Amino acid sequence: MCVASLFFAVLDTGSKYLVAGYPLMQIVWLRYVAQTLAIVVIFTPRMGMRLYDAHSFALQGFRGLCLCGGSVLVVHGLVRLPLAEATAIVFLAPVFVTLLSGVVLKEKARPMEWVAVACGFAGVLIIARPGGGLLTWAILFPMGAATTNAIYQIVTRISRQSENAATSNFYTGLVGALVLMPWGIADWKPLPTSDFILLCTLGTVAAVGHLTITYALLAAPAARLGAYSYSQIGWATLLGWGVFLAIPDPIAWVGILVIALGGILLSMPSLMRMAATRLGLRHH
């Protein structure tokens, strides 16, 4: 999950650079096109036609619509709300995942997982420092994005036993590319070769990131992984520092440390069990 968050932070950084010179919907659409093509190029030689053999096309379509809807809602939220506040609301997704996983998947979250999620969200709030004036209808866009992202993760977890990860991510990208095509074409602006190569690279990064998060959700409960997605804030801070020379202020660093604390708390039970096992083996 932490590695996937790094890929998504790289994707956001590249998108931020491109959006400065191109229409938002064009960039989002082309990212989905590039992501789909990357999956095809990487996995067709290994899987052949099995790549396109989904057990439930309805589930794959719904999963793709959730991610596509989240991408569009984030864009609209950023148009109407300040970046920091909108981002903070979008990162309610791990809280929704923890709530939904108990209701839908019957995966009961442990108290430490709730504490870790709370630390992550508190850290986001510290970084964003949301002010007043957010209680307008525009707040529904980032909240909708948080909800669709949470449902996307839950659906991924549901399909873990029936769908191949590469197949799932192929249809995720394909649905986004098809749904957003009319807006992407309508907003079209020609790209020079350098930006086209960058966009193709970002599509590959998106494909690998979604594959990584899918494998994470196949291997561990959604509620347990939720807090780790907050590591994207840390990655984004470092990339913003290195690429855009946006140096975090002291309050932002406090938020990053609070997020890190949540991840450490989430890892403590596993680390303690590992230590106990090693000590036991050493004793014997």
N, C-alpha and C positions, 0 to 999 in steps of 0.2 A: 504493500500500500504506500509506503514511503517512497519507493522508487517510482511508482505510478504518479505520485504527487509531484515528483521532480520533472517527469515528462510533461505533465500538464502545466507546470510553471514555465517550462521552456516554450510550450505551445502558446501560452498567454503572452509571454514576452515577445515572441515573434509576431503574434497577431497585433499586439499593441503598436509595434513598429509599422506594420503594413497598413493598419487602419488609419494611420495619420495621412495616408495618401490615396486610399481607395475606399469605396463604399463598404459599410459594415456587412451587409447581406452578401455582397460578392465574395468577401473574404471568408465568411462562414460557409457559404455554399462550396467554394473551391476547396476549402479545407476538408469537407466531407468527401468530395470527389477524389482528392488526392489520397485520403485515408483509405477509401474503398479500393482504389487501384493498388495501393501499397500492399494490402492484404492479399489481393489477387496475385501480384507478382511474387510475394514471399512464399505463399502457401500452395499455390496451384502445382508447382513442380513436385511437391512432396505429397499432396493429398489428391490431386486430380479432381474429378467430379465430386468426390466426397466433401470438398469444401462447401459445396452449395446444397448439400443434403441435410436440411433442417428437419428435426422431428416435429416441430410445431411452428409453422409459418406465422400463425396468429400471435404466438408468444414473442417471436422474433420481431414482428412488425410493431407490436405494442412497446417492446423494449426500445426499438429504434425511435419510435415517436416520442417516448419519454426523454431520451437524450437530445433529440432534435428540438423538442419543445423547450427543454431547459436552455439550450444554446440561444434560441430566439428570445426567450424571456429575459435572459441575462443582458442581451444587447439592448432590448427595450428599457430595461431597468437602468442601465448605464446612461441612456439618453436622457432620462427623466430625473435621476437621482445622482448625488455625488458618488464618485467611485468608491471611496472608503466605506460609506454607509451601505451602499448596495452590496459590496463584497461581504460585509459583516452579516447581512441578512441571508445571503446565499449560503454562507457557512453554517446556517441552521440545519443543513442537510444531515450531518451526523447525528444530531439530536432526533430528527425525524426517523432516521434509520434505526436508532435504538428503540424508539417507540414502536415503529411498525414491525420490527423483527420479532418483538414479543407477541404482537397481535396476529401477524400473518404467518410467521415461521415457527412460532412457539419456542423461540430461542430467548430464554430469560436472561436479561442483562444482570451481571453481578454488580454489587454496590460500587466496587472499584471502577467498573466501566462507566457508571454514571458520573462518578467523581472526575474521571479522566475527560469525559465529554464536556462536563461543566467547566473544567480548566481550559479546554480548548476554546470553547465559546467565549469564556471570560477574556482569554488572551486576544481573541479577535476583536472584542469590544474595546479593549484597552488600546489596541493598535488603531482601530477605526475612530474611536472617540465619537460615536454618533451623537449629534446634537439634536436640537428641536426641529420641528417642522417636517418630520418624516411621516406623520400620521395622515397621509393623503392616499388617494386611490392608487397612486404610482407605486406604493409599497407592495402592492399585490404582484408586481412583476418579479422582483427578486425572491419573494416568498414562494411564488409559483415555481421558480427555478429550483429553489431548495427542495420543494416537494417532489418535483419530477425527477431530480437527481436521486433523491432517497428511494423513490419507487423503482428507478432504473437499477439501483443496487439490490433491492429486494427481489426484483424479477430475475436478475442475474443469479442470485442465490437459489431461487426456485428451480431454475433450469440447469443447475449444476450437474445433475445426474443424467440428463438426456441430450444435452447439446455440447458439441465441441466448441472450445473457446474461440478458435479461429473462425468457425462458421458463424457464431454469434456476432462477432465483431464485423464480419463481412456484411451481414444484413443490417447491423446498426448503422454502418457507414452508408450503405445503399439506400436505406430509408431516408436518411438525412439528405443525401444528394438528390433524390427524386423529389422529395417534398419541397426543398428550398430552390429547386431549379428555376421556377418562374421568376422569383425575386432576384436570384443571382444573375440571370440573363438580362432582366430589366435594368439592373443597376450596373451593367457591365462597363468596365473601364480597362483599356488595354494595359498589359503589364510588360515591362522590359524583361529581358532574359534573366537578369540577376534576381528580380523579385519573383519571377516564375519559379526559379530554382529554389528560392527560399520557401515559397509556398508548398512546393512538392516535398521539401524536407520536413516542413511542419506537418503535412499530411502523414508522412511516415512516423514522425514522433507521436502524433495522435493515435495512429494504429497500434504502435508498440505500447503506448500508455494504457489504452483500453484493454489490450491483451493482458497486460500486467495486472490491472485491477480485476479483470475477470478471473485470472488464476488465483489471485488473493482471495476472492469471494468463493471460489471453489474449495479452497483449503481451510477456511476459518469462518466462524459465524460473523454475520454482518455487524452485529452490535459490538463485537470485540474489535473490529477493524475501524469503526467509525472515527474514533478519536485520532487515529494515525493520519487521516486525510488532512488534518489541520497542519501537518508538516509542510503542506503546499505554501502556507503563509511564509514560513522560514525560507523555503527555496526561492519564492518570489521576491522576498526582501533581498537576498543575496544577489539574484540576477538583476534586480532593479538597481542595486548598488553598482554592480559591475558593468552593466550595459548602458543605463541611463544616468549613472552618477547620482542616483537618489539615495543619499545616506540616511538611514533611519535615525530619528531623534531618540533621546533617552526613554521617553514613554513607550515608543515602539519596541525598543529593546526589552523593556519590562514585559510587554505583551508576548514577545517571542519566547522569553524565559518561562512565562506561565504556560504557554503551549507545550514547551519542552517538558515541563513538570508533569503535565497531563500524560504525555507519552511514557515518561518514566514510571509513573504510577500504574499505568496500564500494563507495563512490562514486568512489574515487580513480582506478581505471583509466579509467572513462568520462570523468571530469573532465580527466585528463591527455591522453586522445585528443582531446577537444574543444579543449583549449588548444593542442595540437600542430597541429590542423587550422587553427585561427584564425591561429596564428603563421605557418603555411605560406602561407595565403592572403595575409596581410599582407606576407610577404616577396616574394611574386610581384607 
